[in-house]
Amino acid sequence: MTRTEQTSAASPVSQEAAGGFLHIDLAALASNWRTLRDSAGGAEAAAVVKADAYGTGIEQAVPALAKAGCRTFFVAHLSEAIRVRAVAADATIYVLNGLFPGTPSVYLQHDLRPVLGSFEEIEEWAAFCRAQGHKHAAAIHVDTGMNRLGLTVSEGLRLQDRTELKDFETALLMSHFVSAEESGNPINLRQIEAFKAVRETLPQVPASLANSSGIFLKEKPHFDLVRPGYALYGGNPLPDQDNPMSPVVGLEARIVQLRWVEEDDTVGYNARWLALGRRRIATLSIGYADGYPRSASARGKSGEELLAGQVVVAGRLCPFAGNVSMDLITVDVTDIPEKDLKRGDTVTVIGDTLTVDEVGRRAGTIGYEILTNLGRRYARIYGGRQG
Ligand SMILES: *Cc1c(COP(=O)(O)O)cnc(C)c1O
């Protein structure tokens, strides 16, 4: 496997001009896809690449996944599907967020498939196909518990009576887990049972239920196709166990300034962090405008254990000090020998023990939100590009 480090053509930020460096390992992404495929009991493994492939970049992630053997992609928006089509000419592409009125011709123009989630959407797609004289493919989404998107289960059980189903190709029947990352949650089994009941009414249609965590449930609800997203990008699909996935995303930030603050000094906006003694502060060139959540701010006193952000500096975890600003984060680096740090050095923001899951937890959110907010001011460095 060749390993080339190159800056993305899509990234307008050069390395010398950047405050942070976002490393995206496309070989790890491909390897995670293979791991998930091999965990899916022979079902086809698709890839969910919505939200710019969870922040990693559609234009880079999709070709890497296609090269690994992935043939089916899911996005949330039609605009994202058009971007996927531009880099994956032969792929099957589904748009999860349903069909807006008047848009079927856009689907046809780019050879995309809507995920239909109501009888109204089904009627519009069927009417479009009748007018076109061709049975274009679409998926049907049945809501088995989220109460968000899709036909109700009772509507799903009546699907085979709908005459419009003759007018298009139902290429996939799908539903989505509410809590698959909680393997013991009884809602998983209820959803699996409801989905199976709907599926029995359309036995010839391929079926799909599992997201990343769903693939690992003991019930093995793999059906014909699995739809992993988060785990592809290195997120842990098994929150209480060791992560079976390889990290894909790494983030470094540069130190703009190092300074000593005195006892009783405060750091940052609104003076929310107090130095109980002389402390050394490193100011990093990254902030909430780069997608690092302000909710990871450290409000308290030096030396206190706070559920707040951390970075790895010269091999050691160092805690945030004060509020996360728009463009800057301040970190307490008193424990690092002065000679080991200088202006311009980089620290690890995501990487080592600071996984995307851990960064999310320390910000009071989930790793998904960390990935999908990854900012636009980083130099993006794609590693592990093949071919
Ligand atoms: C986002 C999404 C997925 C992927 O979920 P992960 O938890 O990221 O694996 C699968 N299916 C649907 C319908 C989704 O919206």
The ligand as a Tripos MOL2 file, in Angstrom:
@<TRIPOS>MOLECULE
LIG
   15    15     1     0     0
SMALL
NO_CHARGES

@<TRIPOS>ATOM
      1 C1        -26.5740    8.5540    9.2930 C.3       1 LIG1
      2 C2        -27.3070    7.3370    8.9640 C.ar      1 LIG1
      3 C3        -26.6630    6.0990    8.9400 C.ar      1 LIG1
      4 C4        -25.2440    5.9090    9.4210 C.3       1 LIG1
      5 O1        -25.2510    5.8660   10.8430 O.3       1 LIG1
      6 P1        -23.9040    5.6880   11.6880 P.3       1 LIG1
      7 O2        -24.3950    5.6060   13.0890 O.co2     1 LIG1
      8 O3        -23.0820    6.8920   11.4210 O.co2     1 LIG1
      9 O4        -23.2590    4.4440   11.2140 O.co2     1 LIG1
     10 C5        -27.3740    5.0000    8.4810 C.ar      1 LIG1
     11 N1        -28.6670    5.1220    8.1060 N.ar      1 LIG1
     12 C6        -29.3290    6.2920    8.1540 C.ar      1 LIG1
     13 C7        -30.7540    6.3550    7.7550 C.3       1 LIG1
     14 C8        -28.6890    7.4380    8.5900 C.ar      1 LIG1
     15 O5        -29.3520    8.5870    8.6540 O.3       1 LIG1
@<TRIPOS>BOND
     1     1     2 1
     2     2     3 ar
     3     2    14 ar
     4     3     4 1
     5     3    10 ar
     6     4     5 1
     7     5     6 1
     8     6     7 2
     9     6     8 1
    10     6     9 1
    11    10    11 ar
    12    11    12 ar
    13    12    13 1
    14    12    14 ar
    15    14    15 1
@<TRIPOS>SUBSTRUCTURE
     1 LIG1         1 GROUP 0 **** ****
